[in-house]
Structures are given as structure tokens and as C-alpha cells.
Amino acid sequence: MGNPGAFLNIPRKEGGYRPADERVKDYSEVEMRLNAVERREQASRCMDCGVPFCHWSCPLGNRQPEWQDRLYKDDVAGAYALLSMTDDFPEFTGRVCPALCEKGCVLNKRHEAVTVRENELAIVERAFAEGLVRPKPPVNRTGKRVAVIGSGPAGMACANQLNRRGHKVTVFEKNAAPGGLLRFGIPDFKLDKGVIDRRVALMEEEGVVFRCGVNVGRDITASQLLEEYDAVCIAIGSETPRDLKVDGRGLKGVHFALELLQQQNRCNAGENFTDDVRVSAKGKNVLVIGGGDTGSDCVGTSHRQGALSVTQIEIMPKPPVGDNPSTPWPYWPVILKTSSSHEEGCDRRWLLDTRRFIADDSGCVSGVEVEEVEWEKNPSDGKMNLVHTGRMSIIKAEIVLLAMGFTGPSGKELLDGLGVERDKRGNVKVDPQTRATSVAKVFAAGDVASGASLVVRCIASGRDAAKGIDAYISKATEL
Ligand SMILES: Cc1cc2nc3c(=O)[nH]c(=O)nc-3n(C[C@H](O)[C@H](O)[C@H](O)COP(=O)(O)OP(=O)(O)OC[C@H]3O[C@@H](n4cnc5c(N)ncnc54)[C@H](O)[C@@H]3O)c2cc1C
């Protein structure tokens, strides 16, 4: 730790966002960056705690105290070397991670956590700018071939790690471009897609092959892959959205969140859609159902498309603001999150259940009937029960976006073809250490095994799967 008293004298300072009235006019990243001097000051605030809870909170086991010290000392090469040991893609996590590390930071006890995520982003972006991130193809090849199905953060991390170990990796992706939800879910204003292209180009130079536009299970059978490859990793995500099967669900204008988000990212990348298939909030009152992060991304996207008004509703109660005694430090705090998109304008309402979608004369949605609910504790088992109050109201909306999470993987042909065992929720069952499935030489990583999660967790599970696959292949070779 270079500057022991810094945390006492230097307050937390974030890069902040571009002004709301300016940023809603485009899809460029909203977050701004501190200058190099301020950034090093922020890095110097790390106290190098004896027990670093930031490290404990991070699914990747990132070594935050060490690399923040290097950043403070302006040793970007050293900082990046340490950071990239545990995180394959700090340029993704540095942008979109909810920063579990910062919630664990001891300074977070007084809401003054070190700006770990922004420090991480500063290290990786400076490393790229200073030419420190160069392709490092493996010196020796093992002759072994691995197929990774799905190119989201889990598949990319698995492929990256296996390639570094000298195995020949092919990533199969059904979409036209790699990245999974990084590319076709997370809005550009949070993650510029050039950042994914830069990393994919690097991995290709190192020898990873991306075969996009190939739907495994349809274009190639699972058995073909099993014959041709020494191991297979399933990393197809959790693509089935939770539906809301109430009256009027089939009306025009009621969409899953990803229909809007994916299409907008494709438009930003230059694709064109005809009016009849374009999902747009332009000139409409928008209702987002679901109070989580995907809902928040719908709020920001609707603003950029030119919505008249945006309302977001949630069936759960409003979380506490600031502190929550039931999730104390160093745990992840269940508190109210206000995103940059919310700051752009949104009527946020809680404890509302959706009862029906209302049609206008042309069969398009024009409103949603909602009912106020309460949550009551059942004294016998302590479980919370939903109670409908009968208090009904109508929210005017010409477009409704369902952002209520995901129920499990799609890709039935593939999963049935491979014959992997699934859990009660339909996720692929894996050994928690090796990520091996019930079928020999088949492994799984990311949301397909855990259910919908976070980028950082998917990178971690992709790395674990790579270790499991490497051990499996090496053992098979020894035998
Ligand atoms: C709108 C939205 C915003 C989010 N924002 C954040 C955020 O800010 N921070 C965060 O940490 N997390 C966020 N998440 C969650 C995060 O994006 C996911 O947890 C993560 O991307 C899952 O990674 P994955 O690799 O398991 O799967 P995915 O990213 O879902 O990738 C799976 C890939 O597999 C491909 N595939 C599927 N089936 C086949 C097949 N049969 N053949 C070939 N390819 C196939 C898919 O096309 C896809 O490209 C967000 C999620 C959503 C939906």
C-alpha cells in the first residue's frame, strides 16, 4: 500500500455520467472517466486490508489491493499483469459489473468504497492504449480439439483459457456475431460493441476460431460434435424469458424486453428493420414490467427511442434506500438501485400485479390493468404470501415490455441431443468444481448451468470449465 492515509483524506470520486439531456440523444456509453491523476488518487484510497473482503466478494478472486497499488504507483504493466491473471475480460467487467468487490470493501461501511470497478477499467483501457495487450498465441499445441457452444462471456472465457493451454478451440455461435448478451442484450450505452470486437480479434489472432451463424442442434448435430472433438463445453445461456400469461398477452405492442434491446443493438450496428417488425417506443407511453436491471435497460433504450413517458412497475416492495439491516456489510446489499437510465426519467412503482392488457380498436395494447398487492408473512412457516387487495387501476401504455427474468435455457434439440441431465429448473446439472455434466466429455458453463446471472460469474464459470476440460483431456491422454 503506497499511501497509507489516503482513505482518510481523499473522498470517493466517481467518473459520473454525461448530462442526461445530452446522453439520451445517442447510444454512446454514458459513463465518463476521471483523468489519470484523479484515477491514481482513487486507487491510493485502497487500505490493503489484512482480510481483503473485495477479493472475497469477487467471483473471479481478483487481487484488487495489489493492482490498485500498482495503479497508484503508475505501474500499468504490473497492474494489468495482475488483473489479467484472474479476469480474462476486465474491459467487460470494468464496464458492466455491479462491483460485488465494492460492496465488500471495508470503506463501504460508510458508503465510501474504493472505486474498484472504475480503477479496473482504467487499468485495462490504459493497457490497450499503451500497447501492452498483445496477442500471445500458445507456444505449443496439444493436438486436442474442443468445441465451445455459445460465445457469451462464459464461452469466451472458456475458449480463451483452453487456447492458452494449447488446445485448439472452435466457438460455435448461432448469432451473426460473437458476444452473447454482451452484444445482443446489454445496451450500447453501457457497453460499446467495439470493445467486444477488439477482444474477439485478439482471441482470433491467438488461434481461437469463431464460427458464427451456426446453430448447434440444428445446423450441426450434437453427436457430430462429440465425434469430432475431444471435449465439448455448453455455454448457451438462459434464453427463455418469463412470460405473463394474462388476458390480452397476444396484443400488438406487448414484447419481451430482449425483443426491444436486441433489435436496438442490431440497429446501432447498421441493420435495418421494416416498420412492421420494428419494436419502437417512439412517441409512445411505455410500461416496463419488472423492476430489475433488464427493466432498467428498457427504460434507457425507450428514452433514446423517443418515448413520451416511461413507467416501471414491480410486484415486490420497494427495497430500502441506503442500508438494509438484513443484508449487512460485507454481503451484497439488497437496497434500491437507481441506474443512469432511471435518472433520465422514470415513474417507478412497487407492489403492483398485472391483471390484463387492454386493447384499442385496432388490436394494439393501449393500457394495462394493475392491482395493488401486499406481502404478508405466514406465521406458521415464515414464508411471505402475496395478497391481492382488489384496488385496481389502469396505466396508459402503447408499448409494454416484459422484463421479468429468464426461466432457463432454450436449445432443446441440442441439450436432448447431448442427453445431459438437467435440474428442476431445466438448467444443465454440473459438478460444481469441474463443471462436468452427466455425459462424458461434455461440460457446461455460465447461465445455462446457474440460471440467469452476471457477466463476472459467467467468466468465472467459463474459467472453471476450462480447468475441468483441460484436466479431463490430459487424463484421457495419459490413459
Ligand atoms: C438486458 C440484460 C442486461 C444485462 N446487464 C448486465 C450487466 O450490466 N452486468 C452483468 O454483470 N450482467 C448483466 N446481464 C447478465 C449477463 O449478460 C449474463 O449473465 C451473461 O451474458 C450470460 O453469459 P453466458 O455466456 O452464460 O450466456 P449468453 O451471454 O446468453 O451467451 C450465450 C450464447 O449462446 C448462443 N447460443 C445459444 N444456443 C446456441 C446454439 N444451439 N448453438 C450456437 N449458439 C447458441 C447464444 O446466441 C448466445 O450468443 C444482463 C442480462 C440482460 C438480459
The ligand as a MOL file (V3000), in Angstrom:
LIG
                    3D

  0  0  0     0  0            999 V3000
M  V30 BEGIN CTAB
M  V30 COUNTS 53 58 0 0 0
M  V30 BEGIN ATOM
M  V30 1 C -30.6710 -6.9670 -20.8600 0
M  V30 2 C -29.6120 -7.5750 -19.9980 0
M  V30 3 C -28.7040 -6.7420 -19.3740 0
M  V30 4 C -27.7310 -7.2870 -18.5570 0
M  V30 5 N -26.8500 -6.4460 -17.9550 0
M  V30 6 C -25.8790 -6.9560 -17.1830 0
M  V30 7 C -24.9400 -6.1110 -16.5600 0
M  V30 8 O -24.9990 -4.8870 -16.6880 0
M  V30 9 N -23.9660 -6.6660 -15.7940 0
M  V30 10 C -23.8680 -8.0240 -15.6370 0
M  V30 11 O -22.9480 -8.4800 -14.9550 0
M  V30 12 N -24.7520 -8.8570 -16.2190 0
M  V30 13 C -25.7500 -8.3570 -16.9830 0
M  V30 14 N -26.6490 -9.2020 -17.5720 0
M  V30 15 C -26.4830 -10.6660 -17.4060 0
M  V30 16 C -25.3770 -11.2100 -18.3350 0
M  V30 17 O -25.4520 -10.5800 -19.5890 0
M  V30 18 C -25.4990 -12.7130 -18.4760 0
M  V30 19 O -25.4860 -13.2990 -17.1790 0
M  V30 20 C -24.3430 -13.2960 -19.2940 0
M  V30 21 O -24.1990 -12.6770 -20.5480 0
M  V30 22 C -24.5580 -14.7930 -19.5400 0
M  V30 23 O -23.4220 -15.2860 -20.1810 0
M  V30 24 P -23.4130 -16.7040 -20.9020 0
M  V30 25 O -22.1080 -16.7940 -21.5800 0
M  V30 26 O -23.7870 -17.7650 -19.9430 0
M  V30 27 O -24.6030 -16.6440 -21.9430 0
M  V30 28 P -25.0760 -15.5390 -23.0830 0
M  V30 29 O -24.3790 -14.2640 -22.8480 0
M  V30 30 O -26.5160 -15.6190 -23.0200 0
M  V30 31 O -24.4930 -16.2030 -24.3760 0
M  V30 32 C -24.9830 -17.4270 -24.8550 0
M  V30 33 C -24.7080 -17.5130 -26.3510 0
M  V30 34 O -25.0010 -18.8370 -26.7950 0
M  V30 35 C -25.5880 -18.7320 -28.0950 0
M  V30 36 N -26.3510 -19.9620 -28.3470 0
M  V30 37 C -27.4720 -20.3840 -27.7310 0
M  V30 38 N -27.8740 -21.5650 -28.2380 0
M  V30 39 C -26.9900 -21.8900 -29.2140 0
M  V30 40 C -26.8740 -22.9880 -30.1060 0
M  V30 41 N -27.7370 -24.0120 -30.0940 0
M  V30 42 N -25.8480 -23.0060 -30.9910 0
M  V30 43 C -24.9550 -21.9790 -31.0290 0
M  V30 44 N -25.0260 -20.9040 -30.1910 0
M  V30 45 C -26.0160 -20.8670 -29.2870 0
M  V30 46 C -26.4710 -17.5000 -27.9870 0
M  V30 47 O -26.8020 -16.9850 -29.2670 0
M  V30 48 C -25.5820 -16.5670 -27.1830 0
M  V30 49 O -24.7560 -15.7970 -28.0240 0
M  V30 50 C -27.6590 -8.6940 -18.3760 0
M  V30 51 C -28.5860 -9.5260 -18.9910 0
M  V30 52 C -29.5610 -8.9830 -19.7930 0
M  V30 53 C -30.5730 -9.8740 -20.4450 0
M  V30 END ATOM
M  V30 BEGIN BOND
M  V30 1 1 1 2
M  V30 2 1 2 3
M  V30 3 2 2 52
M  V30 4 2 3 4
M  V30 5 1 4 5
M  V30 6 1 4 50
M  V30 7 2 5 6
M  V30 8 1 6 7
M  V30 9 1 6 13
M  V30 10 2 7 8
M  V30 11 1 7 9
M  V30 12 1 9 10
M  V30 13 2 10 11
M  V30 14 1 10 12
M  V30 15 2 12 13
M  V30 16 1 13 14
M  V30 17 1 14 15
M  V30 18 1 14 50
M  V30 19 1 15 16
M  V30 20 1 16 17
M  V30 21 1 16 18
M  V30 22 1 18 19
M  V30 23 1 18 20
M  V30 24 1 20 21
M  V30 25 1 20 22
M  V30 26 1 22 23
M  V30 27 1 23 24
M  V30 28 2 24 25
M  V30 29 1 24 26
M  V30 30 1 24 27
M  V30 31 1 27 28
M  V30 32 2 28 29
M  V30 33 1 28 30
M  V30 34 1 28 31
M  V30 35 1 31 32
M  V30 36 1 32 33
M  V30 37 1 33 34
M  V30 38 1 33 48
M  V30 39 1 34 35
M  V30 40 1 35 36
M  V30 41 1 35 46
M  V30 42 1 36 37
M  V30 43 1 36 45
M  V30 44 2 37 38
M  V30 45 1 38 39
M  V30 46 1 39 40
M  V30 47 2 39 45
M  V30 48 1 40 41
M  V30 49 2 40 42
M  V30 50 1 42 43
M  V30 51 2 43 44
M  V30 52 1 44 45
M  V30 53 1 46 47
M  V30 54 1 46 48
M  V30 55 1 48 49
M  V30 56 2 50 51
M  V30 57 1 51 52
M  V30 58 1 52 53
M  V30 END BOND
M  V30 END CTAB
M  END
